[in-house]
Amino acid sequence: MIHDPHADKTDDADRTDTADTSTLRHRRIRSFVTRAGRVSPGQQRAIDTLGPRFVVPYAKEAADWDAIFGQQAPRVLEIGFGMGTTTAEIAAARPSDDFIGVEVHEPGVGALLKLIGEQELSNIRILQHDAVEVLEHMIAPASLDGVHIYFPDPWHKARHHKRRLIQPKFVAQLVAHIKPGGYLHLATDWQNYAEQMLEVLNAEPALENTADGYAPRPDFRPVTKFEKRGLRLGHGVWDLIFHRK
């Protein structure tokens, strides 16, 4: 979706929030910034009724994802799914793949659970926790077939660029959890951030670009309503798809 500085980000269906990498404890990267959001009655019902089945509690140990999903299947991690619209659409279109969605904001968790119920999706599980810690403790090395990070917070002011999620240290951590031949797919609507993403990914020796620079939007990533609005206004959107060597 296209960044709108006047938009309420709690209503932005797909924008993800990332965290300050400089002021956190032990100077760690985190994958989010805390923000307030109102949980609607429908979202709360979904949390109450579907949460016990589809929300996986965070634990400091590797999860048995085959047991959690009840099958062996290709597995994709999505960091910061916002309100879950894109996640649900991709999961519906790829029923043979499993999707682990990480999002800290409760309205987004409730919204995706509501979509899971409405569309009878069985191939999504949700973790309401910091993605960095999820990677460290719950995802085995070289176990993911793909990672999606769509429209992370651009931190558009130059003095805030250090807060962006896509930094060399975090990309190296992602790569360590992707299988050889697996993929990392990023998308942004900020050209400056796209340029940084491309620079960081090109510098990671374990990754190989699937395109000459930016990639065409793959068919499986739907165009959001915000993206459509931005494209009509002449704004750009940049996809990056890299394979793990």
GICOR-V924420 format. One record per residue. RES is the residue in three letters. PSI is psi as a letter, one per 20 degrees, with the letter a starting at -180 (none if undefined). OMEGA is omega in degrees with one decimal (NA if undefined). BURIAL is I if it has 16 or more other ideal C-beta (glycine too) atoms within 10 Angstrom, else O. Layout:
<<RES:PSI:OMEGA:BURIAL> <RES:PSI:OMEGA:BURIAL>>
//
This chain:
<<MET:q:-175.2:I> <ILE:p:-178.1:I> <HIS:p:175.4:I> <ASP:o:-175.4:O> <PRO:i:179.9:O> <HIS:i:-175.9:O> <ALA:q:170.7:O> <ASP:o:-172.9:O> <LYS:i:175.7:I> <THR:i:177.6:O> <ASP:i:-178.7:O> <ASP:o:-164.6:I> <ALA:h:-172.4:I> <ASP:i:-178.3:I> <ARG:p:176.9:I> <THR:q:176.7:I> <ASP:p:179.3:I> <THR:r:-164.8:I> <ALA:r:176.3:I> <ASP:p:-177.5:O> <THR:i:-172.9:I> <SER:i:-173.2:O> <THR:j:-177.2:O> <LEU:r:-177.6:O> <ARG:p:179.9:O> <HIS:k:178.8:O> <ARG:k:-179.5:O> <ARG:q:168.5:O> <ILE:p:166.3:I> <ARG:r:-171.7:I> <SER:j:-175.6:I> <PHE:r:168.5:I> <VAL:p:-179.3:O> <THR:p:174.8:O> <ARG:q:-177.5:O> <ALA:q:176.7:O> <GLY:q:-178.3:I> <ARG:p:176.2:O> <VAL:p:-179.8:I> <SER:r:177.0:O> <PRO:h:179.1:O> <GLY:h:176.9:O> <GLN:g:-179.7:I> <GLN:h:176.6:I> <ARG:g:179.3:O> <ALA:g:177.8:I> <ILE:g:-176.9:I> <ASP:g:-173.2:O> <THR:h:-175.2:O> <LEU:i:-179.9:I> <GLY:g:-179.0:O> <PRO:h:179.8:O> <ARG:h:-168.7:O> <PHE:i:177.3:I> <VAL:p:-177.9:I> <VAL:p:178.6:I> <PRO:q:176.0:O> <TYR:q:176.3:O> <ALA:q:-179.2:O> <LYS:l:177.0:O> <GLU:q:-177.9:O> <ALA:p:179.4:O> <ALA:q:173.9:I> <ASP:n:-173.4:O> <TRP:h:175.2:I> <ASP:g:178.5:O> <ALA:h:-178.4:O> <ILE:g:179.3:O> <PHE:i:-178.0:I> <GLY:k:-179.6:O> <GLN:r:168.5:O> <GLN:p:-176.3:O> <ALA:r:170.5:I> <PRO:q:-171.4:O> <ARG:p:-177.3:I> <VAL:p:176.1:I> <LEU:p:172.3:I> <GLU:p:-178.8:I> <ILE:o:177.8:I> <GLY:m:-175.5:I> <PHE:j:177.0:I> <GLY:c:179.0:I> <MET:j:166.5:I> <GLY:j:-176.4:I> <THR:g:179.8:I> <THR:g:179.7:I> <THR:g:-178.8:I> <ALA:h:-178.6:I> <GLU:g:178.9:I> <ILE:g:-179.9:I> <ALA:h:178.1:I> <ALA:h:-178.6:O> <ALA:i:-178.4:O> <ARG:m:-173.0:O> <PRO:i:-180.0:O> <SER:i:177.2:O> <ASP:q:175.3:I> <ASP:q:-177.5:I> <PHE:p:175.9:I> <ILE:o:-178.6:I> <GLY:p:179.9:I> <VAL:p:-179.0:I> <GLU:p:-177.6:I> <VAL:i:-170.9:I> <HIS:p:-170.6:I> <GLU:h:176.6:O> <PRO:h:177.6:I> <GLY:g:176.9:I> <VAL:g:179.1:I> <GLY:h:-179.8:I> <ALA:g:179.1:I> <LEU:h:176.4:I> <LEU:h:178.6:I> <LYS:g:177.4:I> <LEU:h:176.6:I> <ILE:g:179.3:I> <GLY:g:-177.4:I> <GLU:h:-175.9:O> <GLN:j:179.1:O> <GLU:l:179.4:O> <LEU:p:180.0:I> <SER:i:-172.2:O> <ASN:k:175.8:I> <ILE:p:167.3:I> <ARG:q:-171.9:I> <ILE:p:169.9:I> <LEU:p:178.5:I> <GLN:m:-174.3:I> <HIS:r:177.0:I> <ASP:p:-175.8:I> <ALA:h:179.3:I> <VAL:g:179.5:I> <GLU:h:175.2:I> <VAL:g:177.9:I> <LEU:g:-175.9:I> <GLU:h:-167.2:O> <HIS:h:-169.5:O> <MET:i:-178.7:I> <ILE:p:-179.4:I> <ALA:q:176.2:O> <PRO:q:175.8:O> <ALA:l:-177.0:O> <SER:i:-175.9:O> <LEU:q:174.9:I> <ASP:i:178.6:I> <GLY:r:174.0:I> <VAL:p:176.2:I> <HIS:p:170.4:I> <ILE:o:-173.3:I> <TYR:p:173.9:I> <PHE:l:174.6:I> <PRO:q:-178.8:I> <ASP:p:-174.6:I> <PRO:i:-176.5:I> <TRP:m:-165.6:I> <HIS:h:177.5:O> <LYS:p:-174.6:O> <ALA:h:-177.7:O> <ARG:i:179.7:O> <HIS:j:-176.6:O> <HIS:h:179.0:O> <LYS:i:179.8:O> <ARG:i:-178.1:I> <ARG:q:-177.2:I> <LEU:g:-174.1:I> <ILE:n:178.0:I> <GLN:q:-176.1:I> <PRO:g:-176.6:O> <LYS:g:-177.9:O> <PHE:h:177.7:I> <VAL:g:177.5:I> <ALA:h:177.8:O> <GLN:g:176.5:O> <LEU:g:-176.6:I> <VAL:h:-179.3:I> <ALA:i:-177.7:O> <HIS:j:178.7:I> <ILE:p:177.0:I> <LYS:q:167.9:O> <PRO:p:-175.2:O> <GLY:i:175.4:O> <GLY:r:-172.8:I> <TYR:q:172.4:I> <LEU:p:-176.1:I> <HIS:o:176.7:I> <LEU:q:173.4:I> <ALA:q:178.6:I> <THR:q:175.9:I> <ASP:j:175.9:I> <TRP:o:-175.2:I> <GLN:g:-179.5:O> <ASN:h:178.1:O> <TYR:h:176.9:I> <ALA:g:178.9:I> <GLU:g:177.2:O> <GLN:g:178.7:I> <MET:g:-178.0:I> <LEU:g:178.9:I> <GLU:g:-177.9:O> <VAL:g:-178.2:I> <LEU:h:177.8:I> <ASN:h:-178.0:O> <ALA:i:-179.8:O> <GLU:o:-172.5:I> <PRO:i:-178.4:O> <ALA:i:-179.0:O> <LEU:q:177.3:I> <GLU:p:-179.0:O> <ASN:p:177.4:O> <THR:i:-177.4:I> <ALA:r:173.5:O> <ASP:n:-174.0:O> <GLY:c:-179.2:O> <TYR:q:-176.1:I> <ALA:q:169.7:I> <PRO:q:176.7:O> <ARG:p:178.3:I> <PRO:q:-177.5:O> <ASP:h:-175.1:O> <PHE:i:176.7:O> <ARG:o:-178.7:I> <PRO:q:174.4:O> <VAL:p:-178.5:O> <THR:r:179.8:I> <LYS:h:178.6:O> <PHE:h:178.5:I> <GLU:g:178.2:I> <LYS:g:179.3:O> <ARG:g:-179.4:O> <GLY:g:179.1:I> <LEU:h:176.8:O> <ARG:h:-179.8:O> <LEU:j:177.9:O> <GLY:j:178.1:O> <HIS:q:179.7:O> <GLY:q:171.3:O> <VAL:p:-175.3:I> <TRP:p:174.0:I> <ASP:q:174.4:I> <LEU:p:179.6:I> <ILE:o:180.0:I> <PHE:q:175.2:I> <HIS:q:172.2:I> <ARG:p:179.8:I> <LYS:none:NA:O>>
//
